[in-house]
Amino acid sequence: MEPWQMHEWFADYIDAANRHDLEAIRGFVHAEVRRAHRPAGVEAWLADLADLFHAFPDWRWRIIQVVAEDDRVAAHVRGSGTHAGVWEGIAPTRRHVNVAEFAVYTLTAGRVAAFSGSEPFELRAQLSESRV
């Protein structure tokens, strides 16, 4: 793909993610996707997103910057939502969170074949910090 096509691809992926459309997201991800520090495979990818969407029913991403080169897309996005369900063992706090996320997607035939990105430390911190 040309860089402009990869930018469009990423915008389409984020659109599907913001609709919480797991079947549409499946079409963007290779069946055997490799993920740094996470279980591999599209089913694990979709399960992680399903957990996020259950815990944050209003979760949305906003694209800040995308860089496309060769077979890679590097993205800086902001994710935000209200914590209304259990997420990674954290009971609902009803807090609205807003976090920066950074990721690199390696594409093969228009699907994510490998992924590495920031871990959700900031999200966990916002859910567990005490408020004064």
C-alpha positions, 0 to 999 in steps of 0.5 A: 500500500502507498502511504496515503492508502495506509492513512485511509486504512488506519482511519477506517480501522479507528472508525470500526473500533469507535463503533465497537464493531468487532466483526469489522475489526476482524477484517483489519487483523491477520488471524495469527497477528503477533502482539508484543507482551500480549497473546497472539491471534485475532481472537485474543485481539478481539477479546481484549477489545470486547473487555475494553468496550464492556468496561467503557461502553462509550470508549472512543479514540481520536487520531492525533498523528499517523506516520506510514512508511514501508509496511508500517503505520505508527500512530498516536491516538487519545482514548477516552471513556467512562469506566462503567464495568470491570476492567482488568480486575478493577471494579467500575469507578464511573471515572471518565479517563483520557489516555495517550496511546502509541502503537506500531502496526505492521501490515501484510495484505492490508491486515495487521500482522504484528503490533506493538504499543504502549501498555495501559499503565496510564489508564490503570493509574487514572482508575486507581488514583485517589481523588481529593 
